[in-house]
Amino acid sequence: MKKRNRPIIIWLYSGCALVFLMVIIGGITRLTGSGLSITEWKVVTGTLPPMNEAQWASEFSKYQASPQFQKVNSHFQLHDFKTIYWWEYIHRLVARLMGVVFIIPLLWFLYKRKIQADLIPKLFIIILLGAWQGFLGWYMVKSGLVNNPHVSHLRLAMHLVNAFITFGYIFWVALDLQYYKDTLTSKRPKTKATEVTIGLLIIVLLQIIYGAFVAGLKAGYVYNTWPLMDGQIVADSVFKAFNYDGIFSLVNNLATVQFIHRTLALIIFFGIVWFWFNRHHESFSLKAEQKQGVISCMLIVLLQVVLGICTLIFHMPMALAIIHQATAFLLFGSFIFLWHRLRFA
């Protein structure tokens, strides 16, 4: 690692931490039903919360005109509204903070000529991903402000997946700088281990998408037994939904979405266990740190499966659901790290 890269690496890892924090707060916002409490998107003037009773009354009046208040929370008083408002406000504040954390240091590093030329496009891609994330957030919220008092689970998945992709890209760029010598001199051709890792990473990303579907549709409440669904490996309602809706049931039917989420979890689990059992095989030719990466992925997958089962059978308690989402983030990051070390170590 070059010494001149150290401040930039710290800056990038700080960005990773902020994305992680934003996803956790976003999960809390969703589980508390707070995401539709702020009915307008004001990038600059919305930075400050209501400062007096008149401003609070104005915000509450706007919320009272929303479908969520009229169809779900019509019993809310001002103090109830404040509770959900703060979670959404904090979520948006962290999003704004991310913009500040990236843009101001970027301008400073550019002014001081501390950024090498080939890194500049990558940093601007990060800025664009962050801006796109903000747009997707408002696009998601907007879906719950017209008629339906719930955000679209498809838009929720887009918003969540973009956060993971943004994190993964920032993490990859930081790893490039941290292992600068490796990325210059040791790029390896694609190996069997790399192909397995990329394959599992794609399935993890698909699993994250279905996790968003489960959350958005509240599909976790349909069947709260494991490993069977109402005494069956595949619940009858899954087949009935497919016969009725065809392929659309794969993303819209609650039982089907939960079944796919369960199945993908098992595929990832058995896939990484197989990888772990074969990590010493000569066809993989793994180095010590790469084998450690495989072990880390397996342990996090095991933890995630246990958390997922517990979240399901205990009827989706908020604490477990948040930890489950946070662990998905760690799992995604562990596969990104393994992929990077397989490519360059």
C-alpha positions as a Python dict, from the first residue, in 0.01 Angstrom:
ca = {
    (1, 'M'): (0, 0, 0),
    (2, 'K'): (138, 339, -98),
    (3, 'K'): (153, 589, 188),
    (4, 'R'): (-7, 852, -35),
    (5, 'N'): (-308, 620, -74),
    (6, 'R'): (-368, 580, 299),
    (7, 'P'): (-596, 888, 345),
    (8, 'I'): (-796, 788, 37),
    (9, 'I'): (-833, 430, 163),
    (10, 'I'): (-956, 554, 501),
    (11, 'W'): (-1197, 785, 320),
    (12, 'L'): (-1334, 499, 109),
    (13, 'Y'): (-1373, 262, 402),
    (14, 'S'): (-1557, 540, 587),
    (15, 'G'): (-1792, 552, 290),
    (16, 'C'): (-1845, 176, 317),
    (17, 'A'): (-1933, 217, 685),
    (18, 'L'): (-2182, 492, 603),
    (19, 'V'): (-2354, 280, 338),
    (20, 'F'): (-2378, -2, 594),
    (21, 'L'): (-2526, 240, 850),
    (22, 'M'): (-2771, 374, 594),
    (23, 'V'): (-2895, 23, 511),
    (24, 'I'): (-2944, -60, 880),
    (25, 'I'): (-3136, 262, 946),
    (26, 'G'): (-3331, 198, 627),
    (27, 'G'): (-3430, -142, 763),
    (28, 'I'): (-3548, 10, 1090),
    (29, 'T'): (-3737, 276, 893),
    (30, 'R'): (-3914, 8, 694),
    (31, 'L'): (-3997, -214, 993),
    (32, 'T'): (-4138, 77, 1194),
    (33, 'G'): (-4352, 189, 901),
    (34, 'S'): (-4174, 524, 897),
    (35, 'G'): (-4074, 547, 532),
    (36, 'L'): (-4385, 738, 420),
    (37, 'S'): (-4386, 991, 704),
    (38, 'I'): (-4210, 1263, 502),
    (39, 'T'): (-4417, 1329, 194),
    (40, 'E'): (-4180, 1568, 15),
    (41, 'W'): (-3822, 1543, -106),
    (42, 'K'): (-3635, 1866, -42),
    (43, 'V'): (-3265, 1805, -93),
    (44, 'V'): (-3143, 2129, 69),
    (45, 'T'): (-3426, 2277, 275),
    (46, 'G'): (-3524, 1933, 402),
    (47, 'T'): (-3192, 1900, 583),
    (48, 'L'): (-3336, 2063, 895),
    (49, 'P'): (-3625, 1898, 1083),
    (50, 'P'): (-3928, 2095, 1206),
    (51, 'M'): (-3802, 2345, 1463),
    (52, 'N'): (-4126, 2460, 1628),
    (53, 'E'): (-4485, 2350, 1681),
    (54, 'A'): (-4609, 2536, 1375),
    (55, 'Q'): (-4365, 2351, 1151),
    (56, 'W'): (-4453, 2019, 1313),
    (57, 'A'): (-4822, 2092, 1256),
    (58, 'S'): (-4749, 2169, 890),
    (59, 'E'): (-4560, 1841, 840),
    (60, 'F'): (-4833, 1646, 1018),
    (61, 'S'): (-5096, 1810, 797),
    (62, 'K'): (-4910, 1691, 485),
    (63, 'Y'): (-4889, 1339, 630),
    (64, 'Q'): (-5262, 1342, 707),
    (65, 'A'): (-5328, 1383, 335),
    (66, 'S'): (-5127, 1068, 256),
    (67, 'P'): (-5279, 722, 195),
    (68, 'Q'): (-5085, 576, 488),
    (69, 'F'): (-5252, 808, 737),
    (70, 'Q'): (-5598, 778, 582),
    (71, 'K'): (-5595, 398, 544),
    (72, 'V'): (-5356, 274, 814),
    (73, 'N'): (-5267, 536, 1077),
    (74, 'S'): (-5579, 750, 1103),
    (75, 'H'): (-5560, 716, 1482),
    (76, 'F'): (-5221, 892, 1492),
    (77, 'Q'): (-5178, 1204, 1698),
    (78, 'L'): (-4889, 1447, 1660),
    (79, 'H'): (-4667, 1259, 1907),
    (80, 'D'): (-4722, 933, 1714),
    (81, 'F'): (-4627, 1109, 1393),
    (82, 'K'): (-4306, 1245, 1546),
    (83, 'T'): (-4192, 889, 1628),
    (84, 'I'): (-4208, 768, 1269),
    (85, 'Y'): (-4091, 1102, 1128),
    (86, 'W'): (-3758, 1086, 1311),
    (87, 'W'): (-3658, 750, 1166),
    (88, 'E'): (-3722, 864, 810),
    (89, 'Y'): (-3551, 1195, 880),
    (90, 'I'): (-3240, 1019, 1017),
    (91, 'H'): (-3235, 789, 714),
    (92, 'R'): (-3240, 1086, 477),
    (93, 'L'): (-2987, 1274, 689),
    (94, 'V'): (-2738, 986, 665),
    (95, 'A'): (-2794, 982, 287),
    (96, 'R'): (-2709, 1353, 273),
    (97, 'L'): (-2410, 1296, 500),
    (98, 'M'): (-2282, 1039, 252),
    (99, 'G'): (-2288, 1303, -18),
    (100, 'V'): (-2088, 1542, 200),
    (101, 'V'): (-1840, 1272, 305),
    (102, 'F'): (-1769, 1184, -57),
    (103, 'I'): (-1784, 1514, -242),
    (104, 'I'): (-1589, 1745, -7),
    (105, 'P'): (-1288, 1513, 42),
    (106, 'L'): (-1294, 1433, -331),
    (107, 'L'): (-1264, 1802, -417),
    (108, 'W'): (-986, 1840, -160),
    (109, 'F'): (-789, 1542, -291),
    (110, 'L'): (-829, 1670, -647),
    (111, 'Y'): (-713, 2017, -545),
    (112, 'K'): (-406, 1870, -373),
    (113, 'R'): (-340, 1637, -668),
    (114, 'K'): (-338, 1333, -441),
    (115, 'I'): (-551, 1117, -670),
    (116, 'Q'): (-387, 925, -953),
    (117, 'A'): (-547, 972, -1293),
    (118, 'D'): (-685, 618, -1331),
    (119, 'L'): (-870, 648, -998),
    (120, 'I'): (-1067, 963, -1087),
    (121, 'P'): (-1328, 791, -1311),
    (122, 'K'): (-1390, 528, -1042),
    (123, 'L'): (-1455, 797, -781),
    (124, 'F'): (-1701, 976, -1007),
    (125, 'I'): (-1881, 645, -1063),
    (126, 'I'): (-1922, 626, -684),
    (127, 'I'): (-2073, 977, -685),
    (128, 'L'): (-2315, 876, -961),
    (129, 'L'): (-2415, 558, -775),
    (130, 'G'): (-2484, 769, -465),
    (131, 'A'): (-2697, 1015, -663),
    (132, 'W'): (-2884, 726, -824),
    (133, 'Q'): (-2945, 581, -478),
    (134, 'G'): (-3106, 907, -368),
    (135, 'F'): (-3332, 908, -674),
    (136, 'L'): (-3431, 543, -617),
    (137, 'G'): (-3514, 625, -255),
    (138, 'W'): (-3759, 896, -358),
    (139, 'Y'): (-3891, 681, -645),
    (140, 'M'): (-3964, 408, -390),
    (141, 'V'): (-4133, 641, -140),
    (142, 'K'): (-4341, 800, -416),
    (143, 'S'): (-4504, 463, -488),
    (144, 'G'): (-4663, 469, -140),
    (145, 'L'): (-4797, 824, -159),
    (146, 'V'): (-5061, 760, -426),
    (147, 'N'): (-5360, 540, -338),
    (148, 'N'): (-5160, 247, -197),
    (149, 'P'): (-5018, 313, 153),
    (150, 'H'): (-4728, 74, 96),
    (151, 'V'): (-4415, 119, -113),
    (152, 'S'): (-4367, -107, -413),
    (153, 'H'): (-4163, -413, -319),
    (154, 'L'): (-4003, -397, -665),
    (155, 'R'): (-3885, -41, -604),
    (156, 'L'): (-3772, -138, -254),
    (157, 'A'): (-3558, -413, -408),
    (158, 'M'): (-3408, -166, -658),
    (159, 'H'): (-3323, 75, -375),
    (160, 'L'): (-3170, -196, -155),
    (161, 'V'): (-2973, -369, -430),
    (162, 'N'): (-2825, -39, -549),
    (163, 'A'): (-2704, 22, -192),
    (164, 'F'): (-2529, -317, -193),
    (165, 'I'): (-2379, -253, -537),
    (166, 'T'): (-2257, 90, -424),
    (167, 'F'): (-2099, -64, -116),
    (168, 'G'): (-1941, -342, -322),
    (169, 'Y'): (-1793, -100, -573),
    (170, 'I'): (-1650, 131, -304),
    (171, 'F'): (-1509, -172, -120),
    (172, 'W'): (-1348, -304, -438),
    (173, 'V'): (-1184, 32, -516),
    (174, 'A'): (-1054, 51, -158),
    (175, 'L'): (-913, -302, -184),
    (176, 'D'): (-740, -208, -510),
    (177, 'L'): (-561, 71, -326),
    (178, 'Q'): (-490, -131, -13),
    (179, 'Y'): (-333, -411, -218),
    (180, 'Y'): (-182, -173, -472),
    (181, 'K'): (120, -388, -556),
    (182, 'D'): (-95, -696, -609),
    (183, 'T'): (-332, -516, -846),
    (184, 'L'): (-35, -397, -1052),
    (185, 'T'): (168, -715, -1073),
    (186, 'S'): (-36, -1019, -980),
    (187, 'K'): (-358, -1020, -1179),
    (188, 'R'): (-445, -1386, -1221),
    (189, 'P'): (-644, -1551, -1501),
    (190, 'K'): (-993, -1663, -1408),
    (191, 'T'): (-974, -1988, -1210),
    (192, 'K'): (-1229, -2246, -1102),
    (193, 'A'): (-1231, -2089, -755),
    (194, 'T'): (-1304, -1747, -906),
    (195, 'E'): (-1590, -1887, -1112),
    (196, 'V'): (-1742, -2054, -805),
    (197, 'T'): (-1708, -1732, -603),
    (198, 'I'): (-1867, -1517, -873),
    (199, 'G'): (-2148, -1771, -912),
    (200, 'L'): (-2219, -1769, -539),
    (201, 'L'): (-2199, -1389, -530),
    (202, 'I'): (-2462, -1365, -804),
    (203, 'I'): (-2689, -1598, -606),
    (204, 'V'): (-2627, -1388, -292),
    (205, 'L'): (-2732, -1077, -485),
    (206, 'L'): (-3045, -1258, -607),
    (207, 'Q'): (-3111, -1363, -248),
    (208, 'I'): (-3084, -998, -139),
    (209, 'I'): (-3343, -907, -404),
    (210, 'Y'): (-3579, -1172, -271),
    (211, 'G'): (-3508, -1058, 83),
    (212, 'A'): (-3638, -716, -25),
    (213, 'F'): (-3944, -883, -180),
    (214, 'V'): (-4009, -1071, 146),
    (215, 'A'): (-3978, -747, 342),
    (216, 'G'): (-4187, -536, 103),
    (217, 'L'): (-4467, -791, 76),
    (218, 'K'): (-4444, -894, 443),
    (219, 'A'): (-4411, -1248, 311),
    (220, 'G'): (-4224, -1357, 623),
    (221, 'Y'): (-4556, -1382, 808),
    (222, 'V'): (-4715, -1633, 567),
    (223, 'Y'): (-4545, -1953, 689),
    (224, 'N'): (-4355, -1941, 1016),
    (225, 'T'): (-4233, -2300, 1030),
    (226, 'W'): (-3907, -2449, 911),
    (227, 'P'): (-3796, -2655, 722),
    (228, 'L'): (-4151, -2726, 601),
    (229, 'M'): (-4414, -2479, 485),
    (230, 'D'): (-4741, -2580, 647),
    (231, 'G'): (-4618, -2939, 663),
    (232, 'Q'): (-4500, -2942, 301),
    (233, 'I'): (-4166, -2888, 130),
    (234, 'V'): (-4344, -2664, -119),
    (235, 'A'): (-4675, -2522, 1),
    (236, 'D'): (-4978, -2587, -221),
    (237, 'S'): (-5034, -2212, -245),
    (238, 'V'): (-4709, -2181, -443),
    (239, 'F'): (-4842, -2408, -719),
    (240, 'K'): (-5187, -2247, -712),
    (241, 'A'): (-5033, -1902, -747),
    (242, 'F'): (-4823, -2015, -1044),
    (243, 'N'): (-5128, -2168, -1215),
    (244, 'Y'): (-5319, -1844, -1162),
    (245, 'D'): (-5053, -1577, -1225),
    (246, 'G'): (-4780, -1764, -1413),
    (247, 'I'): (-4431, -1618, -1389),
    (248, 'F'): (-4565, -1303, -1219),
    (249, 'S'): (-4622, -1514, -907),
    (250, 'L'): (-4243, -1542, -879),
    (251, 'V'): (-4224, -1180, -770),
    (252, 'N'): (-4576, -1101, -647),
    (253, 'N'): (-4708, -1401, -455),
    (254, 'L'): (-4619, -1406, -85),
    (255, 'A'): (-4580, -1782, -47),
    (256, 'T'): (-4377, -1812, -366),
    (257, 'V'): (-4145, -1528, -270),
    (258, 'Q'): (-4085, -1682, 72),
    (259, 'F'): (-4021, -2025, -83),
    (260, 'I'): (-3765, -1883, -328),
    (261, 'H'): (-3594, -1692, -46),
    (262, 'R'): (-3569, -2014, 157),
    (263, 'T'): (-3441, -2214, -142),
    (264, 'L'): (-3174, -1962, -239),
    (265, 'A'): (-3047, -1964, 119),
    (266, 'L'): (-2998, -2340, 103),
    (267, 'I'): (-2825, -2319, -236),
    (268, 'I'): (-2580, -2061, -100),
    (269, 'F'): (-2523, -2263, 217),
    (270, 'F'): (-2452, -2595, 43),
    (271, 'G'): (-2250, -2417, -225),
    (272, 'I'): (-2012, -2255, 22),
    (273, 'V'): (-1990, -2574, 232),
    (274, 'W'): (-1889, -2764, -82),
    (275, 'F'): (-1633, -2493, -159),
    (276, 'W'): (-1498, -2519, 198),
    (277, 'F'): (-1464, -2899, 179),
    (278, 'N'): (-1273, -2870, -150),
    (279, 'R'): (-1060, -2565, -62),
    (280, 'H'): (-744, -2779, -45),
    (281, 'H'): (-805, -2946, -380),
    (282, 'E'): (-534, -2884, -636),
    (283, 'S'): (-789, -2769, -895),
    (284, 'F'): (-850, -2459, -683),
    (285, 'S'): (-483, -2396, -593),
    (286, 'L'): (-574, -2151, -319),
    (287, 'K'): (-326, -1953, -115),
    (288, 'A'): (-354, -1933, 264),
    (289, 'E'): (-539, -1598, 274),
    (290, 'Q'): (-779, -1718, 5),
    (291, 'K'): (-860, -2030, 208),
    (292, 'Q'): (-924, -1805, 507),
    (293, 'G'): (-1159, -1602, 288),
    (294, 'V'): (-1355, -1916, 203),
    (295, 'I'): (-1380, -2005, 573),
    (296, 'S'): (-1501, -1653, 656),
    (297, 'C'): (-1771, -1674, 389),
    (298, 'M'): (-1885, -2013, 519),
    (299, 'L'): (-1907, -1895, 881),
    (300, 'I'): (-2107, -1585, 785),
    (301, 'V'): (-2339, -1793, 566),
    (302, 'L'): (-2397, -2032, 857),
    (303, 'L'): (-2477, -1739, 1087),
    (304, 'Q'): (-2708, -1588, 827),
    (305, 'V'): (-2902, -1913, 780),
    (306, 'V'): (-2951, -1948, 1157),
    (307, 'L'): (-3063, -1586, 1183),
    (308, 'G'): (-3303, -1631, 892),
    (309, 'I'): (-3462, -1940, 1049),
    (310, 'C'): (-3493, -1772, 1389),
    (311, 'T'): (-3642, -1458, 1234),
    (312, 'L'): (-3900, -1673, 1056),
    (313, 'I'): (-4007, -1903, 1339),
    (314, 'F'): (-4024, -1621, 1595),
    (315, 'H'): (-4259, -1424, 1365),
    (316, 'M'): (-4022, -1154, 1242),
    (317, 'P'): (-3909, -971, 1560),
    (318, 'M'): (-3755, -638, 1468),
    (319, 'A'): (-3417, -697, 1636),
    (320, 'L'): (-3361, -1028, 1458),
    (321, 'A'): (-3481, -888, 1125),
    (322, 'I'): (-3232, -599, 1148),
    (323, 'I'): (-2944, -829, 1246),
    (324, 'H'): (-3040, -1060, 959),
    (325, 'Q'): (-3021, -769, 714),
    (326, 'A'): (-2691, -648, 859),
    (327, 'T'): (-2541, -996, 828),
    (328, 'A'): (-2647, -1006, 461),
    (329, 'F'): (-2430, -698, 418),
    (330, 'L'): (-2134, -870, 583),
    (331, 'L'): (-2191, -1177, 367),
    (332, 'F'): (-2194, -973, 48),
    (333, 'G'): (-1876, -794, 157),
    (334, 'S'): (-1701, -1121, 241),
    (335, 'F'): (-1766, -1255, -110),
    (336, 'I'): (-1642, -930, -265),
    (337, 'F'): (-1323, -960, -59),
    (338, 'L'): (-1275, -1326, -156),
    (339, 'W'): (-1329, -1244, -524),
    (340, 'H'): (-1073, -964, -509),
    (341, 'R'): (-809, -1182, -341),
    (342, 'L'): (-871, -1465, -587),
    (343, 'R'): (-818, -1225, -874),
    (344, 'F'): (-510, -1046, -750),
    (345, 'A'): (-338, -1232, -464),
}
